[in-house]
Amino acid sequence: MFNIYRFLTIFFFPLFLIIIFLRKFKGKEDQFRYKEKVFSSSFNIKKNERKKLIWIHAASIGETLSVVPLIKDIIKKKPDLEFLITTVTLSSANLVNKEFKNSKYIKHRFFPLDNPYLIKKFLDGWKPNFVMFVDSEIWPNFLIEIKKRSILLVLINGRITKKTYKRWKIFNNLSYKVFNSFDLCLSASKESVEYFKNLNVKNVKYLGNLKFFPDNKIKKISSENEKVLNNYKFWCAASTHRSEEQFCLRTHIKIKSIYNNLLTIIVPRHINRVKEISNICNSFKLNFQILNENEHIKNGVDILIINSFGNLPMYYEHCKSVFIGKSTLKKLELESGQNPIEAAILGCKIYHGPYVKNFNEIYEYLNILKISKKIRNEDELFEELIEDLKKPKEVNINNLNIIEQYGRKILENTTYELLKISKL
C-alpha cells in the first residue's frame, strides 16, 4: 500500500503543482515563497553547521500557536540550538515571522509536498537532528524517510479523531509502517492515546493539550473600536460553519427585542465565506459591516463580520459570552467542535452545541470549572445570553489561575520529555 501511495504522490505531482499555482493567483499562497512547497531549488537552506537543528512542522495557525510557548521554553533551557519551523498556511507563516523576527537561529519555511524527490532533497539539505510533527500532521513519505535515516521523530500534541482512526485501520500495512516511525507520541487527549496505540505507535504518553498554555501576546483592539463597542451590548460567535450563522442571526433577532443596542460579532472559521455571510445578513434584513484589518467599527450596525486572521483573542478579551461553532451540525458529528481554550483563558463564558467530538475532554474540564455550557437550540442560547448581557464582563481570576497552572504543567512536562528523549 505504501508503494501505491508513493507512486501516486509522484504521478500526481504535476496536478499538485497546478493547484499550488492556482492558489497563488487566488492570493492563498505567498506570491514568491510558494516555490518552497514545490521546487527543491527554492528550499533556501541556511543553517549553522555547528548547532544542532530541531525541525518542527505545524500545519496551520492553531498548531503553530500551540508550539510557540514550547519553542520559547526549550530555548530558555537550551539556548545553543537552531530551529526550523515549517507550516502550510500563509497565516501560520506570518505568525512565525512575527513571533521570531528577531531570532537569528529560528527560521521559517513552507512545508514541501509529500513527494519522495522533494523529501530527500529537503532532508539532505537541512539535516535535522530532531524532528517534531504537531497535532495530526501525518505524511507517510516524509515520516518513513525520516525513520529510514534514523532521525529522532516525535509527534507532539498528537490528536487523531475516531473517523481518521477508522480510515487508517482500513490500510493496516501502511498505518503500521507510518505510525511505527515515531519514537515518541505525546498525545493531546486520552482518547487519542488508545487510537495511537492501536495504530502501533510504540511509545505513547498523555500529558494534556499544549493549547492550555497561551503565549500571552494579545493584539489590542484600537481605542476607537473599543469606544464603539462600549456603546453596545455585544457577544461573539466564533469559528462558525455554514448554517450556524443563521442560528446566530435568529438568536440575535430575539435578543434585540429586549436589548436594542445589540451587536453580534461573527468570526467565521473560514473567512472566504465572508461574502456568503453578508448575503445571509441581507436576507435577515440586518445591518452588517465586514470589518477588515485595521478598519474602524461603524455605529448603528447589527452584525460585525470579521474578515481577518488571528484576531479572535482581541474580541475574546472584551466579550463576556462566546458561542463556539462547528458544534450544532449533526452531519459533522464525527469531526465536530472547535478549540475553546483561548476563549476560556481570556475569561469568557463559553456556549457550544451538542456536537464537540474533537474537544470532548477539554469541554469536560471547562464544564467542571463552569466556564462552558452546552446549549441544544437557539432558545437556550437566547436565555443564557439575556442573563449574561445584564452585567458587564467580570473575569473569574481563580479559574484563570487554575487554567494557567494546568497549562504550565503541561508545557513543562512536554519540554522535559522532549529534552529527555533527545538528550540535547
C-alpha positions as CSV (number, residue, x, y, z in Angstrom):
1,M,0.0,0.0,0.0
2,F,2.9,2.3,0.8
3,N,4.3,1.8,-2.7
4,I,0.9,2.7,-4.2
5,Y,0.8,5.9,-2.1
6,R,4.4,6.7,-3.1
7,F,3.6,6.2,-6.8
8,L,0.5,8.4,-6.6
9,T,2.5,11.3,-5.0
10,I,4.9,11.1,-7.9
11,F,2.3,10.6,-10.6
12,F,0.0,13.5,-9.5
13,F,2.9,15.9,-8.8
14,P,2.1,18.0,-11.9
15,L,-1.5,18.3,-10.8
16,F,-0.4,19.4,-7.3
17,L,1.9,21.9,-8.9
18,I,-1.1,23.4,-10.9
19,I,-3.2,23.6,-7.7
20,I,-0.4,25.5,-5.9
21,F,-0.2,27.9,-8.9
22,L,-4.0,28.4,-8.8
23,R,-3.9,29.1,-5.1
24,K,-1.1,31.6,-5.7
25,F,-3.3,33.6,-8.2
26,K,-6.2,33.5,-5.7
27,G,-4.0,35.0,-3.0
28,K,-3.9,31.8,-0.9
29,E,-0.2,31.3,-1.3
30,D,2.8,33.6,-0.7
31,Q,3.4,35.3,-4.1
32,F,7.1,34.5,-4.0
33,R,7.8,31.8,-1.4
34,Y,5.1,29.4,-2.7
35,K,8.1,27.8,-4.6
36,E,9.4,26.4,-1.3
37,K,6.5,23.9,-1.5
38,V,7.3,22.5,-4.9
39,F,10.8,23.3,-6.1
40,S,13.9,22.0,-4.2
41,S,15.9,24.8,-5.7
42,S,13.8,27.2,-3.6
43,F,14.4,25.5,-0.2
44,N,16.7,28.3,0.7
45,I,18.7,26.2,3.1
46,K,20.6,28.4,5.6
47,K,21.9,26.6,8.7
48,N,24.7,26.8,11.2
49,E,26.6,23.6,10.9
50,R,27.9,23.9,14.4
51,K,24.5,23.9,16.0
52,K,22.0,21.0,16.4
53,L,18.9,21.7,14.3
54,I,15.4,20.9,15.6
55,W,12.8,20.8,12.9
56,I,9.2,21.4,13.9
57,H,6.3,21.1,11.5
58,A,3.0,22.7,12.4
59,A,0.4,22.9,9.6
60,S,-1.7,26.0,10.3
61,I,-2.2,28.8,12.8
62,G,-3.8,26.7,15.6
63,E,-0.9,24.2,15.6
64,T,1.7,26.9,15.3
65,L,0.2,28.9,18.3
66,S,0.4,25.7,20.4
67,V,4.1,25.3,19.9
68,V,5.3,28.9,20.2
69,P,5.5,28.7,24.0
70,L,7.1,25.3,23.7
71,I,9.9,26.7,21.4
72,K,10.5,29.6,23.8
73,D,10.7,27.2,26.8
74,I,13.2,24.9,25.0
75,I,15.3,28.0,24.1
76,K,15.4,29.1,27.7
77,K,16.8,25.7,28.7
78,K,18.9,25.1,25.6
79,P,19.9,28.4,24.0
80,D,22.5,26.8,21.8
81,L,20.0,25.1,19.4
82,E,18.8,26.1,16.0
83,F,15.2,25.7,14.9
84,L,13.5,25.2,11.5
85,I,9.7,25.7,11.6
86,T,7.7,24.6,8.6
87,T,4.0,25.4,8.1
88,V,1.5,25.2,5.3
89,T,-0.7,28.3,5.5
90,L,0.0,31.9,5.0
91,S,-1.4,32.9,8.4
92,S,0.8,30.5,10.2
93,A,3.9,31.7,8.3
94,N,3.0,35.3,9.2
95,L,2.7,34.2,12.9
96,V,6.1,32.6,13.0
97,N,7.8,35.5,11.3
98,K,6.1,37.9,13.7
99,E,6.9,35.9,16.9
100,F,10.5,35.1,16.0
101,K,11.6,38.0,13.7
102,N,14.5,38.9,16.0
103,S,15.7,35.3,16.4
104,K,18.8,34.6,14.4
105,Y,18.6,30.9,14.8
106,I,14.9,30.3,14.2
107,K,13.9,30.1,10.5
108,H,10.6,29.5,8.7
109,R,10.0,27.7,5.5
110,F,6.9,26.4,3.8
111,F,6.4,22.6,4.1
112,P,7.1,20.9,0.8
113,L,4.7,18.5,-0.9
114,D,5.0,14.9,0.3
115,N,6.9,13.8,-2.7
116,P,9.9,11.4,-2.5
117,Y,12.2,13.5,-4.6
118,L,11.4,16.8,-2.6
119,I,11.7,15.0,0.7
120,K,15.2,13.6,0.0
121,K,16.4,17.0,-1.2
122,F,14.9,18.7,1.9
123,L,16.4,16.2,4.4
124,D,19.8,16.1,2.6
125,G,19.9,19.9,2.8
126,W,18.7,20.7,6.3
127,K,20.0,17.5,8.0
128,P,17.8,17.9,11.2
129,N,19.0,16.2,14.4
130,F,15.5,16.0,15.8
131,V,12.1,16.3,14.1
132,M,8.7,17.1,15.7
133,F,5.4,16.9,13.9
134,V,2.5,18.7,15.6
135,D,-1.1,17.6,16.2
136,S,-2.4,15.4,13.3
137,E,0.2,16.0,10.7
138,I,0.8,12.6,9.2
139,W,2.7,12.5,5.9
140,P,3.8,8.9,5.0
141,N,6.6,9.7,2.6
142,F,8.2,12.2,5.0
143,L,7.8,10.1,8.1
144,I,9.1,6.9,6.6
145,E,12.1,8.6,5.1
146,I,12.9,10.3,8.4
147,K,12.7,6.9,10.1
148,K,15.0,5.4,7.4
149,R,17.6,8.0,8.2
150,S,17.4,7.2,12.0
151,I,16.5,10.8,12.8
152,L,14.7,11.1,16.1
153,L,11.0,11.7,15.4
154,V,8.3,12.8,17.8
155,L,4.6,13.6,17.4
156,I,3.7,16.4,19.9
157,N,0.2,17.4,21.0
158,G,-0.8,14.4,18.9
159,R,-4.5,14.1,18.1
160,I,-6.5,11.7,16.0
161,T,-10.2,11.5,15.6
162,K,-12.3,8.3,15.6
163,K,-13.1,9.0,11.9
164,T,-9.5,9.3,10.9
165,Y,-8.5,6.3,13.0
166,K,-11.1,4.1,11.2
167,R,-9.7,5.3,7.9
168,W,-6.1,4.3,8.9
169,K,-7.2,0.9,10.1
170,I,-8.5,0.1,6.6
171,F,-4.9,0.3,5.4
172,N,-3.2,-1.8,8.2
173,N,0.1,-2.3,6.5
174,L,0.5,1.4,5.6
175,S,-0.6,2.6,9.0
176,Y,1.8,0.2,10.8
177,K,4.7,1.5,8.7
178,V,3.8,5.1,9.2
179,F,2.9,5.2,12.8
180,N,5.7,2.9,13.8
181,S,8.1,5.6,12.6
182,F,7.5,7.7,15.7
183,D,10.0,7.3,18.6
184,L,7.6,9.1,20.9
185,C,4.0,10.4,20.7
186,L,2.8,13.0,23.3
187,S,-0.9,12.8,22.9
188,A,-3.2,15.7,23.4
189,S,-6.1,13.6,24.6
190,K,-6.8,10.3,26.4
191,E,-9.0,9.1,23.6
192,S,-6.2,9.6,21.1
193,V,-3.8,7.5,23.3
194,E,-5.8,4.4,22.6
195,Y,-6.0,5.1,18.9
196,F,-2.3,5.7,18.6
197,K,-1.5,2.5,20.5
198,N,-3.8,0.6,18.2
199,L,-2.0,2.1,15.2
200,N,1.3,0.7,16.5
201,V,2.9,3.9,17.9
202,K,5.4,2.2,20.3
203,N,5.8,4.9,22.9
204,V,2.7,7.0,23.7
205,K,2.3,9.3,26.7
206,Y,-0.6,11.6,27.7
207,L,0.4,14.9,29.1
208,G,-2.5,17.1,28.1
209,N,-3.2,19.7,25.4
210,L,-0.4,22.3,24.9
211,K,-3.0,24.8,23.8
212,F,-3.9,25.2,27.5
213,F,-0.7,27.3,27.9
214,P,-1.1,30.5,25.9
215,D,1.5,32.8,24.5
216,N,0.3,35.9,26.3
217,K,0.8,38.4,23.5
218,I,-2.7,39.6,22.6
219,K,-3.1,42.2,19.9
220,K,-5.1,45.0,21.4
221,I,-8.3,46.4,19.9
222,S,-7.9,50.0,18.8
223,S,-9.1,52.7,21.2
224,E,-11.5,53.9,18.6
225,N,-13.1,50.5,18.2
226,E,-13.1,50.0,22.0
227,K,-15.1,53.2,22.4
228,V,-17.6,52.0,19.8
229,L,-18.0,48.6,21.5
230,N,-18.7,50.3,24.8
231,N,-21.9,51.8,23.2
232,Y,-23.2,48.2,22.6
233,K,-24.2,45.1,24.4
234,F,-22.3,42.5,22.4
235,W,-21.4,38.8,22.2
236,C,-19.3,36.8,19.8
237,A,-20.0,33.8,17.6
238,A,-16.6,32.3,16.8
239,S,-15.4,29.6,14.3
240,T,-18.8,29.3,12.8
241,H,-19.5,27.0,9.9
242,R,-22.1,27.1,7.1
243,S,-25.7,27.2,8.5
244,E,-24.5,28.2,12.0
245,E,-24.7,31.9,11.1
246,Q,-28.4,31.6,10.6
247,F,-28.6,30.0,14.0
248,C,-26.7,33.0,15.5
249,L,-28.7,35.6,13.5
250,R,-32.0,34.2,14.7
251,T,-30.7,34.4,18.2
252,H,-29.6,38.0,17.6
253,I,-33.1,39.0,16.5
254,K,-34.6,37.5,19.6
255,I,-32.2,39.3,21.9
256,K,-32.6,42.6,20.1
257,S,-36.3,42.6,21.0
258,I,-35.0,43.1,24.6
259,Y,-31.7,44.9,24.1
260,N,-32.0,47.3,21.1
261,N,-28.3,48.3,21.3
262,L,-27.1,44.8,20.5
263,L,-24.1,43.9,18.4
264,T,-23.3,40.3,17.3
265,I,-19.7,39.7,16.3
266,I,-19.3,36.8,13.8
267,V,-15.8,35.3,13.3
268,P,-16.2,32.5,10.7
269,R,-13.9,29.6,10.7
270,H,-13.1,30.2,7.0
271,I,-13.0,33.9,6.1
272,N,-13.5,33.2,2.4
273,R,-17.2,32.8,3.4
274,V,-17.5,36.4,4.4
275,K,-19.4,37.4,1.3
276,E,-21.8,34.5,1.8
277,I,-22.4,35.5,5.4
278,S,-23.1,39.1,4.3
279,N,-25.8,37.8,1.9
280,I,-27.4,35.9,4.8
281,C,-27.5,39.1,6.8
282,N,-29.2,40.8,3.9
283,S,-31.8,38.0,3.8
284,F,-32.5,38.7,7.5
285,K,-32.7,42.4,6.8
286,L,-29.9,43.1,9.3
287,N,-27.4,45.9,9.0
288,F,-23.9,44.5,8.8
289,Q,-20.3,45.5,8.4
290,I,-17.4,43.5,7.0
291,L,-14.5,44.5,9.2
292,N,-11.1,44.3,7.5
293,E,-7.8,44.5,9.3
294,N,-7.2,48.0,10.9
295,E,-10.7,49.3,10.0
296,H,-13.0,51.1,12.4
297,I,-16.3,49.7,13.6
298,K,-19.2,51.8,12.5
299,N,-22.0,52.9,14.7
300,G,-25.5,51.5,14.1
301,V,-24.7,48.0,12.8
302,D,-26.3,44.8,13.9
303,I,-23.7,42.3,12.8
304,L,-19.9,42.7,12.6
305,I,-18.3,40.1,10.3
306,I,-14.6,39.8,11.0
307,N,-12.5,39.5,7.8
308,S,-9.0,38.9,9.1
309,F,-6.9,36.1,10.6
310,G,-5.6,35.8,14.1
311,N,-7.7,38.4,15.8
312,L,-10.1,36.3,17.8
313,P,-8.2,36.9,21.1
314,M,-8.8,40.7,20.6
315,Y,-12.5,40.2,20.7
316,Y,-12.4,37.4,23.4
317,E,-10.7,39.9,25.7
318,H,-13.7,42.2,25.5
319,C,-16.6,39.7,25.1
320,K,-18.3,38.2,28.1
321,S,-20.1,35.5,26.2
322,V,-18.9,33.4,23.2
323,F,-20.7,30.8,21.1
324,I,-18.1,28.4,19.5
325,G,-19.2,26.8,16.2
326,K,-18.9,23.5,14.4
327,S,-21.0,22.2,17.3
328,T,-24.6,22.3,16.1
329,L,-24.2,20.4,12.9
330,K,-25.3,16.7,13.1
331,K,-23.6,16.0,9.7
332,L,-20.2,16.9,11.2
333,E,-20.7,14.9,14.4
334,L,-17.7,12.7,13.9
335,E,-15.3,15.7,13.4
336,S,-17.2,18.3,15.4
337,G,-16.1,21.0,17.7
338,Q,-13.6,23.9,17.6
339,N,-11.0,24.7,20.2
340,P,-12.5,26.7,23.2
341,I,-9.2,27.1,25.2
342,E,-8.4,30.6,24.0
343,A,-11.8,31.9,25.0
344,A,-11.6,30.2,28.4
345,I,-8.1,31.7,29.1
346,L,-9.4,35.2,28.3
347,G,-12.3,34.8,30.8
348,C,-15.2,34.3,28.5
349,K,-18.4,32.3,29.3
350,I,-18.5,29.7,26.5
351,Y,-21.5,28.1,24.8
352,H,-21.5,25.2,22.4
353,G,-23.9,22.9,20.7
354,P,-24.2,19.1,21.3
355,Y,-21.5,18.0,18.9
356,V,-17.9,18.6,20.1
357,K,-16.3,15.2,19.5
358,N,-12.8,16.6,18.8
359,F,-12.7,18.5,22.1
360,N,-14.8,16.4,24.5
361,E,-12.1,16.2,27.1
362,I,-11.4,19.9,27.0
363,Y,-15.1,20.8,27.3
364,E,-15.5,18.3,30.2
365,Y,-12.7,20.1,32.0
366,L,-14.2,23.5,31.3
367,N,-17.6,22.3,32.4
368,I,-16.2,21.3,35.8
369,L,-15.0,24.9,36.2
370,K,-18.4,26.1,35.0
371,I,-16.8,28.0,32.2
372,S,-18.6,26.3,29.3
373,K,-22.2,25.1,28.8
374,K,-23.9,23.0,26.2
375,I,-27.0,24.5,24.5
376,R,-29.3,22.5,22.3
377,N,-31.0,25.2,20.3
378,E,-31.3,29.0,19.8
379,D,-33.9,29.4,22.5
380,E,-31.4,28.1,25.1
381,L,-28.7,30.3,23.8
382,F,-31.1,33.2,23.9
383,E,-32.0,32.6,27.5
384,E,-28.3,32.4,28.6
385,L,-27.2,35.5,26.7
386,I,-30.1,37.5,28.0
387,E,-28.8,36.9,31.5
388,D,-25.1,37.4,30.6
389,L,-25.8,40.8,28.9
390,K,-27.4,42.2,32.1
391,K,-24.0,42.8,33.6
392,P,-20.5,43.7,32.2
393,K,-17.8,41.1,31.9
394,E,-16.2,40.1,35.2
395,V,-13.3,37.7,34.9
396,N,-13.0,34.8,37.5
397,I,-9.4,35.2,38.4
398,N,-9.4,31.9,40.4
399,N,-10.5,30.0,37.2
400,L,-7.8,31.7,35.1
401,N,-5.2,30.8,37.7
402,I,-6.3,27.1,37.7
403,I,-6.1,27.0,33.9
404,E,-2.7,28.8,33.8
405,Q,-1.2,26.3,36.3
406,Y,-2.7,23.4,34.4
407,G,-1.3,24.7,31.2
408,R,2.1,25.4,32.7
409,K,2.4,21.9,34.0
410,I,1.6,20.5,30.5
411,L,4.2,22.8,28.9
412,E,6.9,21.9,31.5
413,N,6.2,18.2,31.2
414,T,6.3,18.3,27.4
415,T,9.7,20.2,27.4
416,Y,11.0,17.6,29.9
417,E,10.0,14.6,27.8
418,L,11.5,16.2,24.6
419,L,14.8,17.1,26.2
420,K,15.0,13.6,27.9
421,I,14.4,11.6,24.7
422,S,16.6,13.9,22.5
423,K,19.5,14.2,25.1
424,L,20.1,17.7,23.7
